[in-house]
Amino acid sequence: MGKKKNVEKKKRRKKIDSRTVLLGIVRVFLLIGFIGVIPYIVMLSYSFGKTLFAKMFGIPLILILIMLYGLILWIRYLRAVLKRRKLLKGLKKICEEKQYSLYFKRVYRSVLFPREEPEITIKTGKETIECKLLCAMSRKTPIYISADGEASVAHVFRLGSRELFRHLITTRYSFEEGDKKILLIVPIPRELFQKNGDDFRSVYSRDRINGCTIYHTSTFLDDLALDALD
């Protein structure tokens, strides 16, 4: 019976990993997809009359827009990496002072390639603390956390202040052996919600969902240093 459960768990994780890897690849190479639109747009610009503007500014304008979009993606990723680097720096300092054992993996890679299992484990000698990292690459990107082990990031596409459409990317989260289970949001969005069916409620640092405690970087480091983690 135990072997059957382990096989089912491995199959489920393999499926989830394939999905999250695919989503990560889409995020990384999304910029390349815009290149395929260039010939079509240029052709349209010429079909409306081979004006001097279309000839002189058609292709350069499109390339500039693509470069700007790529720059925005890069800045957002760099911001997320710097936030997580600051987190690790604070964790190493506290763990060194308190002689805790600190283990971490895929802290930066999980920004683009999220997985189900936790990225950070802290062993104090009395208990094990597991931290699953969630990420909002943009402050305007809300995160929805459900009690059944799913976290969804809403990618909102806007034209100015007008919302064109939004797309949800969902990642599962789970814990293995932690006495304390932490959902650590790095970087944090402006809006963080608990999802329960069609109902939503705002959640904040130190709130609990399904046996897990939600934390932002500053409050997590403060509570860890004071041995006050919930």
Contacts in CASP RR format, 6 or more apart in sequence:
PFRMAT RR
TARGET T0000
AUTHOR 0000-0000-0000
METHOD contacts of the structure
MODEL  1
MGKKKNVEKKKRRKKIDSRTVLLGIVRVFLLIGFIGVIPYIVMLSYSFGK
TLFAKMFGIPLILILIMLYGLILWIRYLRAVLKRRKLLKGLKKICEEKQY
SLYFKRVYRSVLFPREEPEITIKTGKETIECKLLCAMSRKTPIYISADGE
ASVAHVFRLGSRELFRHLITTRYSFEEGDKKILLIVPIPRELFQKNGDDF
RSVYSRDRINGCTIYHTSTFLDDLALDALD
13 116 0 8 1.000
16 115 0 8 1.000
16 116 0 8 1.000
16 172 0 8 1.000
17 115 0 8 1.000
17 116 0 8 1.000
20 113 0 8 1.000
20 114 0 8 1.000
20 115 0 8 1.000
20 171 0 8 1.000
21 113 0 8 1.000
23 114 0 8 1.000
23 169 0 8 1.000
24 112 0 8 1.000
24 113 0 8 1.000
27 112 0 8 1.000
28 112 0 8 1.000
30 73 0 8 1.000
31 66 0 8 1.000
31 69 0 8 1.000
31 70 0 8 1.000
31 73 0 8 1.000
34 66 0 8 1.000
34 69 0 8 1.000
35 66 0 8 1.000
37 62 0 8 1.000
38 59 0 8 1.000
38 62 0 8 1.000
38 63 0 8 1.000
38 66 0 8 1.000
41 58 0 8 1.000
41 62 0 8 1.000
42 54 0 8 1.000
42 58 0 8 1.000
42 59 0 8 1.000
42 62 0 8 1.000
45 54 0 8 1.000
45 58 0 8 1.000
46 54 0 8 1.000
48 54 0 8 1.000
76 137 0 8 1.000
76 138 0 8 1.000
77 111 0 8 1.000
77 112 0 8 1.000
77 137 0 8 1.000
79 137 0 8 1.000
79 187 0 8 1.000
80 111 0 8 1.000
80 135 0 8 1.000
80 137 0 8 1.000
80 186 0 8 1.000
80 187 0 8 1.000
81 108 0 8 1.000
81 111 0 8 1.000
83 186 0 8 1.000
83 187 0 8 1.000
83 217 0 8 1.000
84 107 0 8 1.000
84 108 0 8 1.000
84 111 0 8 1.000
84 133 0 8 1.000
84 186 0 8 1.000
85 108 0 8 1.000
86 217 0 8 1.000
87 107 0 8 1.000
87 184 0 8 1.000
87 186 0 8 1.000
87 217 0 8 1.000
87 220 0 8 1.000
87 221 0 8 1.000
88 104 0 8 1.000
88 107 0 8 1.000
90 221 0 8 1.000
91 102 0 8 1.000
91 104 0 8 1.000
91 120 0 8 1.000
91 122 0 8 1.000
91 221 0 8 1.000
91 224 0 8 1.000
92 102 0 8 1.000
94 100 0 8 1.000
94 221 0 8 1.000
94 224 0 8 1.000
94 225 0 8 1.000
95 101 0 8 1.000
95 102 0 8 1.000
95 122 0 8 1.000
98 124 0 8 1.000
98 225 0 8 1.000
100 122 0 8 1.000
100 123 0 8 1.000
100 124 0 8 1.000
100 125 0 8 1.000
101 122 0 8 1.000
101 123 0 8 1.000
101 125 0 8 1.000
102 120 0 8 1.000
102 121 0 8 1.000
102 122 0 8 1.000
103 120 0 8 1.000
103 121 0 8 1.000
103 122 0 8 1.000
103 123 0 8 1.000
104 119 0 8 1.000
104 120 0 8 1.000
104 121 0 8 1.000
105 119 0 8 1.000
106 113 0 8 1.000
106 115 0 8 1.000
106 119 0 8 1.000
107 119 0 8 1.000
107 120 0 8 1.000
107 133 0 8 1.000
110 119 0 8 1.000
110 133 0 8 1.000
110 135 0 8 1.000
111 135 0 8 1.000
111 137 0 8 1.000
114 134 0 8 1.000
114 135 0 8 1.000
114 171 0 8 1.000
115 171 0 8 1.000
116 171 0 8 1.000
116 172 0 8 1.000
116 173 0 8 1.000
116 174 0 8 1.000
117 132 0 8 1.000
117 174 0 8 1.000
117 175 0 8 1.000
117 176 0 8 1.000
118 130 0 8 1.000
118 131 0 8 1.000
118 132 0 8 1.000
118 133 0 8 1.000
118 173 0 8 1.000
118 175 0 8 1.000
118 176 0 8 1.000
119 131 0 8 1.000
119 132 0 8 1.000
119 133 0 8 1.000
120 130 0 8 1.000
120 131 0 8 1.000
120 133 0 8 1.000
120 184 0 8 1.000
121 128 0 8 1.000
121 129 0 8 1.000
121 130 0 8 1.000
121 131 0 8 1.000
121 178 0 8 1.000
122 128 0 8 1.000
122 129 0 8 1.000
122 131 0 8 1.000
122 224 0 8 1.000
123 129 0 8 1.000
127 178 0 8 1.000
127 179 0 8 1.000
127 180 0 8 1.000
128 177 0 8 1.000
128 178 0 8 1.000
128 179 0 8 1.000
128 180 0 8 1.000
129 178 0 8 1.000
129 179 0 8 1.000
129 180 0 8 1.000
129 182 0 8 1.000
129 224 0 8 1.000
129 229 0 8 1.000
130 175 0 8 1.000
130 176 0 8 1.000
130 177 0 8 1.000
130 178 0 8 1.000
130 180 0 8 1.000
130 181 0 8 1.000
130 182 0 8 1.000
131 182 0 8 1.000
131 183 0 8 1.000
131 184 0 8 1.000
131 220 0 8 1.000
132 173 0 8 1.000
132 174 0 8 1.000
132 175 0 8 1.000
132 181 0 8 1.000
132 182 0 8 1.000
132 183 0 8 1.000
132 184 0 8 1.000
132 212 0 8 1.000
133 184 0 8 1.000
133 185 0 8 1.000
133 186 0 8 1.000
134 143 0 8 1.000
134 145 0 8 1.000
134 151 0 8 1.000
134 153 0 8 1.000
134 171 0 8 1.000
134 173 0 8 1.000
134 183 0 8 1.000
134 184 0 8 1.000
134 185 0 8 1.000
134 186 0 8 1.000
135 153 0 8 1.000
135 185 0 8 1.000
135 186 0 8 1.000
135 187 0 8 1.000
136 142 0 8 1.000
136 143 0 8 1.000
136 153 0 8 1.000
136 185 0 8 1.000
136 187 0 8 1.000
136 188 0 8 1.000
136 189 0 8 1.000
137 187 0 8 1.000
138 189 0 8 1.000
139 187 0 8 1.000
139 188 0 8 1.000
139 189 0 8 1.000
139 190 0 8 1.000
140 156 0 8 1.000
140 189 0 8 1.000
140 190 0 8 1.000
141 153 0 8 1.000
141 154 0 8 1.000
141 155 0 8 1.000
141 156 0 8 1.000
141 189 0 8 1.000
142 153 0 8 1.000
142 154 0 8 1.000
142 156 0 8 1.000
142 189 0 8 1.000
142 190 0 8 1.000
142 191 0 8 1.000
142 192 0 8 1.000
142 193 0 8 1.000
143 151 0 8 1.000
143 152 0 8 1.000
143 153 0 8 1.000
143 154 0 8 1.000
143 185 0 8 1.000
143 189 0 8 1.000
143 191 0 8 1.000
143 192 0 8 1.000
143 193 0 8 1.000
144 151 0 8 1.000
144 152 0 8 1.000
144 153 0 8 1.000
144 154 0 8 1.000
144 168 0 8 1.000
144 193 0 8 1.000
144 194 0 8 1.000
144 195 0 8 1.000
144 200 0 8 1.000
145 151 0 8 1.000
145 152 0 8 1.000
145 183 0 8 1.000
145 192 0 8 1.000
145 193 0 8 1.000
145 194 0 8 1.000
145 195 0 8 1.000
145 203 0 8 1.000
145 209 0 8 1.000
145 214 0 8 1.000
146 152 0 8 1.000
146 194 0 8 1.000
146 195 0 8 1.000
146 196 0 8 1.000
146 197 0 8 1.000
146 209 0 8 1.000
147 194 0 8 1.000
147 196 0 8 1.000
147 209 0 8 1.000
147 210 0 8 1.000
148 210 0 8 1.000
149 172 0 8 1.000
149 173 0 8 1.000
149 174 0 8 1.000
149 210 0 8 1.000
150 170 0 8 1.000
150 171 0 8 1.000
150 172 0 8 1.000
150 173 0 8 1.000
151 170 0 8 1.000
151 171 0 8 1.000
151 172 0 8 1.000
151 173 0 8 1.000
151 183 0 8 1.000
152 168 0 8 1.000
152 169 0 8 1.000
152 170 0 8 1.000
152 171 0 8 1.000
152 195 0 8 1.000
153 168 0 8 1.000
153 169 0 8 1.000
153 170 0 8 1.000
153 171 0 8 1.000
154 166 0 8 1.000
154 167 0 8 1.000
154 168 0 8 1.000
155 166 0 8 1.000
155 167 0 8 1.000
155 168 0 8 1.000
155 169 0 8 1.000
156 163 0 8 1.000
156 165 0 8 1.000
156 166 0 8 1.000
157 163 0 8 1.000
157 164 0 8 1.000
157 165 0 8 1.000
157 166 0 8 1.000
157 167 0 8 1.000
158 164 0 8 1.000
173 183 0 8 1.000
175 181 0 8 1.000
175 212 0 8 1.000
180 213 0 8 1.000
180 229 0 8 1.000
180 230 0 8 1.000
181 211 0 8 1.000
181 212 0 8 1.000
181 213 0 8 1.000
182 212 0 8 1.000
182 213 0 8 1.000
182 214 0 8 1.000
182 215 0 8 1.000
182 220 0 8 1.000
182 229 0 8 1.000
183 209 0 8 1.000
183 212 0 8 1.000
183 213 0 8 1.000
183 214 0 8 1.000
183 215 0 8 1.000
184 215 0 8 1.000
184 216 0 8 1.000
184 217 0 8 1.000
184 220 0 8 1.000
185 192 0 8 1.000
185 214 0 8 1.000
185 215 0 8 1.000
185 216 0 8 1.000
186 216 0 8 1.000
186 217 0 8 1.000
188 216 0 8 1.000
188 217 0 8 1.000
191 202 0 8 1.000
192 202 0 8 1.000
192 203 0 8 1.000
192 204 0 8 1.000
192 214 0 8 1.000
193 200 0 8 1.000
193 201 0 8 1.000
193 202 0 8 1.000
193 203 0 8 1.000
194 200 0 8 1.000
194 201 0 8 1.000
194 202 0 8 1.000
194 203 0 8 1.000
194 207 0 8 1.000
194 209 0 8 1.000
203 209 0 8 1.000
203 214 0 8 1.000
204 214 0 8 1.000
205 214 0 8 1.000
205 215 0 8 1.000
205 216 0 8 1.000
205 219 0 8 1.000
205 220 0 8 1.000
206 213 0 8 1.000
206 214 0 8 1.000
206 215 0 8 1.000
206 219 0 8 1.000
206 223 0 8 1.000
206 230 0 8 1.000
207 213 0 8 1.000
207 214 0 8 1.000
208 214 0 8 1.000
208 230 0 8 1.000
213 229 0 8 1.000
213 230 0 8 1.000
215 223 0 8 1.000
220 229 0 8 1.000
222 228 0 8 1.000
223 229 0 8 1.000
223 230 0 8 1.000
END
